[in-house]
């Protein structure tokens, strides 16, 4: 998941970030990008200098410049969990919301509590004399003040607050705040639950099974399911006890120059669908009324790519005679396609199988 933080000064974002860092989140900061730029210009890390550099960057490259730079880094590895500290403009939020599983969190803390915390903090050499000065300085973060109204690149924290997906409070102890964070993470876990539907689930199983394939040209896995329970599996490979392509070191069909999609009687392998049906028979398991799932990868010369999984004519005839009622095939675009076997039968009643609307088409080259 990707969590973005928006808050006013001394709200507790550092505590929030440290808590998530312990849990394995990577911390990314728009402010760090500004600090790096400040160091390049040999400027002291004061609040005024940081604001000046930030405004210059936004004026030159746009209000979302920092968000775009961080987004590019996040896209390099979307399998990680991230915390983005700190988001200051609606334009940044718009950019970050293009990322998957992004949520904006507002840390709501009483201003008087924030003032006391800010007084104790030495970061960026903040010297705040009074609560009044603190509030005056904070108004620079808003666009509803004379300093920012006419500045399209000014920070707009008050608008960011309204765009937040969740709000948590930090007015009590650190332990209370950590409980708030924990509760938030559970809510996000529930919202981002990635539970596959049954078709996706069994196709994922078929993908794992395909790794057992002993065919040089393609790795294919098949799963036969009844009442959402797996009753048989199979992958493409040489008949039991014989040498497979990996052991021989070559593909017989390629050596004989047999075109893709033809002459399967001269293949060293048994297709995954056939093996799944055969394995059920060996175990005495009925597959009448079942669903067959198929996942396939082209693998020759070590270059892997998913293809649209669909049975050849031989497998299609076996599926019909085995009493299987549905076929679900993985597609190269990442989804899947469902076929009712009765439709295949009805099609063959009217036309020859060579005239099928959908045919097995896999180019292994």
C-alpha positions as CSV (number, residue, x, y, z in Angstrom):
1,X,0.0,0.0,0.0
2,X,1.0,3.6,-0.5
3,X,0.2,6.0,2.3
4,X,0.4,9.8,1.8
5,X,0.6,12.1,4.8
6,X,-0.8,15.7,5.1
7,X,-0.7,17.7,8.3
8,X,0.4,20.9,9.8
9,X,3.7,21.5,11.6
10,X,4.4,19.3,14.7
11,X,1.4,17.1,14.2
12,X,3.3,13.9,14.7
13,X,4.2,12.8,11.1
14,X,7.7,11.8,12.2
15,X,6.3,9.4,14.8
16,X,3.8,8.1,12.2
17,X,6.7,7.4,9.8
18,X,8.9,5.8,12.3
19,X,6.1,3.5,13.4
20,X,5.5,2.3,9.8
21,X,9.2,2.1,9.1
22,X,9.6,-0.5,11.8
23,X,6.9,-2.5,10.0
24,X,8.8,-2.4,6.7
25,X,7.4,0.6,5.0
26,X,9.9,2.7,3.0
27,X,9.7,6.4,3.8
28,X,9.7,8.9,1.0
29,X,9.7,12.6,1.5
30,X,8.9,15.6,-0.7
31,X,10.8,17.6,1.9
32,X,14.0,15.6,1.4
33,X,13.9,16.5,-2.3
34,X,13.8,20.2,-1.3
35,X,16.6,19.7,1.3
36,X,18.8,18.1,-1.3
37,X,18.2,21.1,-3.6
38,X,18.9,23.5,-0.7
39,X,22.3,21.7,0.0
40,X,23.2,21.9,-3.7
41,X,22.8,25.7,-3.5
42,X,24.8,25.9,-0.2
43,X,21.9,27.3,1.7
44,X,21.2,26.8,5.4
45,X,18.3,24.4,6.2
46,X,16.0,27.1,7.6
47,X,12.3,27.0,7.2
48,X,12.4,30.2,5.1
49,X,15.0,28.8,2.7
50,X,13.2,25.5,2.3
51,X,9.9,27.3,1.5
52,X,11.8,29.6,-1.0
53,X,13.4,26.6,-2.8
54,X,10.1,24.7,-2.8
55,X,8.2,27.7,-4.3
56,X,10.9,28.1,-7.0
57,X,10.7,24.4,-8.0
58,X,6.9,24.5,-8.2
59,X,7.0,27.8,-10.2
60,X,9.5,26.4,-12.7
61,X,8.2,22.8,-13.1
62,X,4.6,22.9,-11.8
63,X,2.8,22.3,-8.5
64,X,3.1,18.6,-8.8
65,X,6.9,18.5,-9.6
66,X,7.8,16.8,-6.3
67,X,5.0,14.2,-6.6
68,X,6.0,13.3,-10.1
69,X,9.6,12.7,-9.0
70,X,8.6,10.5,-6.1
71,X,6.0,8.6,-8.2
72,X,8.7,7.6,-10.7
73,X,10.7,6.1,-7.8
74,X,7.7,4.2,-6.4
75,X,6.8,2.8,-9.8
76,X,10.2,1.0,-9.9
77,X,8.9,-1.4,-7.2
78,X,5.2,-1.4,-6.6
79,X,5.5,-4.5,-4.4
80,X,6.8,-2.4,-1.5
81,X,4.8,-0.5,1.1
82,X,5.5,3.3,1.1
83,X,4.8,6.3,3.3
84,X,5.0,9.7,1.5
85,X,5.8,12.5,3.9
86,X,4.6,15.3,3.4
87,X,2.0,16.2,0.8
88,X,1.2,19.9,0.6
89,X,-0.9,20.6,-2.6
90,X,-4.0,19.1,-4.3
91,X,-1.9,18.8,-7.4
92,X,0.4,16.5,-5.7
93,X,-2.5,14.4,-4.4
94,X,-3.9,14.2,-7.9
95,X,-0.6,12.8,-9.1
96,X,-0.2,10.3,-6.3
97,X,-3.7,9.0,-6.7
98,X,-2.6,7.7,-10.1
99,X,-0.6,5.1,-8.1
100,X,-2.4,1.8,-7.0
101,X,-3.5,1.4,-3.4
102,X,-2.8,5.0,-2.5
103,X,-4.6,6.7,0.5
104,X,-4.1,10.1,1.9
105,X,-4.1,10.5,5.7
106,X,-4.6,13.7,7.6
107,X,-3.0,13.9,11.1
108,X,-5.3,16.2,13.1
109,X,-3.6,17.7,16.2
110,X,-4.8,20.7,18.3
111,X,-2.7,23.8,17.4
112,X,-1.8,24.6,21.0
113,X,-0.4,21.1,21.4
114,X,1.5,21.5,18.1
115,X,2.9,24.9,19.3
116,X,4.4,23.3,22.4
117,X,5.9,20.5,20.4
118,X,7.3,22.9,17.9
119,X,9.0,24.9,20.6
120,X,10.9,21.8,21.7
121,X,12.0,20.9,18.2
122,X,15.3,22.1,16.8
123,X,14.8,20.7,13.3
124,X,15.4,23.3,10.6
125,X,16.3,25.9,13.3
126,X,12.7,26.9,14.1
127,X,12.7,29.6,16.8
128,X,9.1,30.4,17.6
129,X,8.7,33.1,20.3
130,X,4.9,32.9,20.9
131,X,1.7,31.0,20.1
132,X,0.7,34.0,18.0
133,X,3.9,33.9,16.0
134,X,3.4,30.2,15.5
135,X,-0.1,30.7,14.0
136,X,1.1,33.6,11.9
137,X,3.9,31.4,10.4
138,X,1.5,28.6,9.9
139,X,-0.8,30.8,7.8
140,X,1.8,30.8,5.1
141,X,0.9,27.2,4.5
142,X,-2.6,28.3,3.5
143,X,-4.0,29.9,0.3
144,X,-6.6,31.9,2.2
145,X,-4.1,34.6,3.3
146,X,-2.6,37.7,1.6
147,X,0.8,36.0,1.0
148,X,-0.6,33.1,-1.0
149,X,-4.0,34.1,-2.6
150,X,-2.4,35.3,-5.8
151,X,0.3,32.6,-5.9
152,X,-0.8,29.6,-8.0
153,X,2.3,27.6,-6.7
154,X,1.7,28.2,-3.0
155,X,1.0,25.3,-0.7
156,X,-2.6,24.6,0.0
157,X,-2.7,22.4,3.1
158,X,-6.3,23.4,4.0
159,X,-7.4,22.0,0.7
160,X,-5.3,18.8,1.2
161,X,-7.1,18.2,4.5
162,X,-10.4,18.2,2.7
163,X,-9.1,15.6,0.2
164,X,-7.9,13.2,2.9
165,X,-9.3,9.6,2.8
166,X,-8.8,9.1,6.5
167,X,-8.2,11.3,9.5
168,X,-6.4,10.3,12.7
169,X,-5.9,12.4,15.9
170,X,-2.7,13.0,17.9
171,X,-3.7,15.0,20.9
172,X,-2.7,12.5,23.7
173,X,0.3,10.3,24.3
174,X,2.6,8.6,21.8
175,X,1.1,5.3,22.8
176,X,-2.4,6.5,22.1
177,X,-1.2,7.8,18.7
178,X,0.4,4.5,17.9
179,X,-2.9,2.8,18.6
180,X,-4.6,5.2,16.2
181,X,-2.1,4.3,13.6
182,X,-2.5,0.6,14.2
183,X,-6.3,0.9,13.8
184,X,-5.8,2.8,10.6
185,X,-3.5,0.1,9.1
186,X,-6.1,-2.6,9.9
187,X,-8.7,-0.5,8.1
188,X,-6.4,-0.2,5.1
189,X,-5.6,-3.9,5.2
190,X,-9.4,-4.7,5.0
191,X,-9.9,-2.2,2.2
192,X,-7.0,-3.4,0.1
193,X,-7.6,-7.1,0.6
194,X,-6.6,-8.8,-2.6
195,X,-8.8,-11.9,-2.6
196,X,-9.0,-13.5,-6.0
197,X,-12.3,-14.9,-7.4
198,X,-12.5,-18.7,-7.8
199,X,-11.5,-18.6,-11.5
200,X,-8.4,-16.4,-10.8
201,X,-7.5,-18.7,-7.8
202,X,-7.5,-21.9,-9.8
203,X,-5.7,-20.3,-12.7
204,X,-3.0,-19.2,-10.3
205,X,-2.8,-22.8,-9.1
206,X,-2.5,-23.8,-12.8
207,X,0.4,-21.3,-13.2
208,X,2.3,-22.9,-10.4
209,X,1.7,-26.4,-11.8
210,X,3.0,-25.3,-15.2
211,X,6.5,-24.9,-13.7
212,X,6.7,-28.7,-13.6
213,X,6.5,-28.8,-17.4
214,X,9.3,-30.6,-19.3
215,X,8.6,-29.1,-22.6
216,X,11.1,-26.6,-24.1
217,X,8.6,-24.7,-26.1
218,X,5.8,-24.0,-23.6
219,X,5.0,-24.5,-19.9
220,X,1.3,-25.3,-19.4
221,X,-0.6,-26.2,-16.3
222,X,-4.2,-27.6,-16.1
223,X,-6.5,-28.0,-13.1
224,X,-9.8,-29.9,-13.0
225,X,-12.2,-28.6,-10.4
226,X,-15.6,-29.7,-9.1
227,X,-17.6,-27.8,-6.5
228,X,-14.6,-25.5,-6.0
229,X,-12.4,-28.4,-5.1
230,X,-9.4,-29.6,-7.1
231,X,-9.8,-33.2,-8.2
232,X,-7.0,-33.5,-10.8
233,X,-4.0,-31.6,-12.2
234,X,-1.6,-32.0,-15.1
235,X,1.2,-30.3,-16.9
236,X,2.7,-30.8,-20.4
237,X,5.6,-33.2,-20.5
238,X,7.0,-36.5,-21.8
239,X,5.2,-39.7,-20.9
240,X,6.1,-41.3,-17.6
241,X,9.5,-43.0,-17.7
242,X,10.6,-41.5,-21.1
243,X,13.2,-38.8,-21.8
244,X,11.9,-35.3,-22.0
245,X,13.1,-32.4,-24.1
246,X,15.3,-31.0,-21.3
247,X,17.0,-34.4,-20.9
248,X,17.5,-34.8,-24.6
249,X,18.5,-31.2,-25.1
250,X,16.3,-30.4,-28.1
251,X,12.7,-30.1,-29.3
252,X,11.7,-33.0,-31.6
253,X,9.0,-30.9,-33.4
254,X,11.5,-28.1,-34.1
255,X,14.1,-30.6,-35.3
256,X,11.5,-32.0,-37.7
257,X,10.4,-28.5,-38.8
258,X,6.8,-29.2,-37.9
259,X,4.8,-25.9,-38.0
260,X,3.2,-24.6,-34.7
261,X,-0.3,-25.9,-34.3
262,X,0.2,-29.1,-36.4
263,X,1.3,-32.7,-36.1
264,X,0.9,-33.1,-32.4
265,X,1.2,-36.9,-32.7
266,X,4.9,-36.2,-33.3
267,X,5.3,-34.2,-30.0
268,X,7.4,-35.7,-27.2
269,X,5.0,-34.2,-24.7
270,X,1.5,-35.0,-23.6
271,X,-0.6,-31.8,-23.2
272,X,-1.5,-30.5,-19.8
273,X,-5.3,-31.0,-20.4
274,X,-4.7,-34.6,-21.4
275,X,-2.5,-35.3,-18.4
276,X,-5.1,-33.9,-16.1
277,X,-7.8,-36.1,-17.6
278,X,-5.5,-39.1,-17.5
279,X,-4.4,-38.5,-13.9
280,X,-8.1,-38.5,-12.8
281,X,-8.6,-41.8,-14.6
282,X,-5.5,-43.3,-12.9
283,X,-7.0,-42.3,-9.5
284,X,-10.5,-43.5,-10.4
285,X,-11.9,-39.9,-9.9
286,X,-15.0,-38.9,-11.9
287,X,-14.6,-35.5,-13.7
288,X,-18.1,-35.4,-15.1
289,X,-19.6,-32.0,-14.6
290,X,-16.2,-30.4,-13.8
291,X,-14.4,-27.3,-14.9
292,X,-11.0,-27.4,-16.5
293,X,-8.6,-24.4,-16.0
294,X,-5.6,-23.8,-18.2
295,X,-2.6,-21.5,-18.0
296,X,0.2,-21.4,-20.6
297,X,3.5,-19.7,-21.2
298,X,5.7,-19.7,-24.3
299,X,9.2,-20.4,-23.0
300,X,11.5,-21.3,-25.9
301,X,15.1,-19.8,-25.7
302,X,14.3,-18.7,-22.2
303,X,12.0,-15.9,-23.2
304,X,8.7,-16.3,-21.4
305,X,5.4,-14.8,-22.4
306,X,1.8,-15.6,-21.5
307,X,-0.5,-16.6,-24.4
308,X,-4.2,-17.1,-24.8
309,X,-4.8,-20.6,-23.4
310,X,-7.1,-22.7,-25.4
311,X,-7.2,-26.5,-26.2
312,X,-6.0,-27.9,-29.5
313,X,-8.5,-30.1,-31.5
314,X,-7.2,-33.3,-29.8
315,X,-7.7,-31.9,-26.3
316,X,-11.0,-30.3,-27.2
317,X,-12.4,-33.7,-28.2
318,X,-11.1,-35.3,-25.0
319,X,-12.6,-32.6,-22.9
320,X,-16.0,-33.1,-24.5
321,X,-15.9,-36.9,-24.1
322,X,-14.6,-36.7,-20.5
323,X,-17.9,-34.9,-19.5
324,X,-16.2,-31.7,-18.5
325,X,-18.8,-28.9,-18.7
326,X,-16.7,-25.7,-18.6
327,X,-13.3,-24.5,-19.8
328,X,-11.5,-21.4,-18.3
329,X,-8.4,-20.2,-20.1
330,X,-5.8,-17.6,-19.1
331,X,-5.5,-14.7,-21.6
332,X,-2.3,-12.9,-22.5
333,X,-3.8,-9.6,-21.3
334,X,-3.9,-10.9,-17.7
335,X,-7.6,-11.8,-17.5
336,X,-9.4,-15.0,-18.4
337,X,-12.1,-16.3,-20.7
338,X,-14.9,-18.8,-19.9
339,X,-16.3,-21.3,-22.4
340,X,-19.2,-23.7,-22.0
341,X,-18.5,-27.1,-23.5
342,X,-22.1,-27.5,-24.7
343,X,-21.4,-24.5,-27.0
344,X,-18.5,-26.5,-28.6
345,X,-20.8,-29.5,-29.1
346,X,-23.5,-27.4,-30.7
347,X,-21.0,-25.7,-32.9
348,X,-19.7,-29.1,-34.2
349,X,-23.3,-30.2,-34.8
350,X,-23.6,-27.4,-37.4
351,X,-20.0,-27.0,-38.7
352,X,-16.8,-29.0,-39.1
353,X,-14.4,-28.5,-36.3
354,X,-11.9,-26.8,-38.7
355,X,-14.4,-24.0,-39.0
356,X,-14.5,-23.2,-35.3
357,X,-14.9,-19.5,-34.5
358,X,-12.2,-19.9,-31.8
359,X,-9.2,-22.0,-32.5
360,X,-5.9,-23.0,-30.8
361,X,-3.4,-20.5,-32.0
362,X,0.0,-20.5,-30.4
363,X,3.1,-19.4,-32.2
364,X,6.1,-20.9,-30.3
365,X,8.7,-19.0,-32.3
